[in-house]
């Protein structure tokens, strides 16, 4: 299965502090029916940091079962522990995932050599295609383009979800890495600019809420319908802003609860959005026709 296009970093719905299987199915069907090209469970948006090891495995298995081969599943298997990332990646491969998404180690702030050795160890432990994930605003470490280029030499390290927010950094990755190496947007506000410089898709937060608009934007750009892509991009501007008004995935889960897709549960230390922000989220959803 090809990995590119409009992909979703799926939220993890909870009911009574357990994974809500029925809501996962509802979300996956909603994504696929609205043109989403791949499902990514257990990323940052999936609250992976507060899933137990058993829940992490369970969410990947449920997603694979309910996706039923309709689109690729890229399992979030990153950790700030190399040993744990290896275990999670091996499990994802055994469960049948098409690829793994690996966040840079967080909190321990390794050097560039440490980052290289971390990802190399995972690559050598599994044949699963691996997508690196760079989001320095959350992890405290920036995976720099020369390090990405070193990693791109390994056959099963196939791309990067780049969420530094820096177009020059993304451009340098494209310049230094082989043409087959995938650059994927990890910053929804920059999806269109990143497509314009050569990104082959997005792993999107806002696709949880508006998959048809996110997939439509990508499809319009690829078809050369630049005016339509620009129109959709402008339409998504307020949604992009409001879904990051508090820490992700707080606003996205609140929006999905308002839409009747999931329950409102989120795990501490994350909390529900303020009443003021809930009203703002509801207003944007109404403007986009996403509330019944």
Helices and strands as residue ranges (DSSP letters): E 5-9, E 14-15, E 18-19, H 21-33, E 38-40, G 48-50, H 53-67, E 72-76, H 82-95, E 99-103, H 112-125, E 130-134, H 136-139, H 145-151, E 157-162, H 167-176, E 182-185, G 188-190, H 191-197, E 201-204, G 206-208, H 211-222, H 226-235, H 237-242, H 250-258, H 275-287
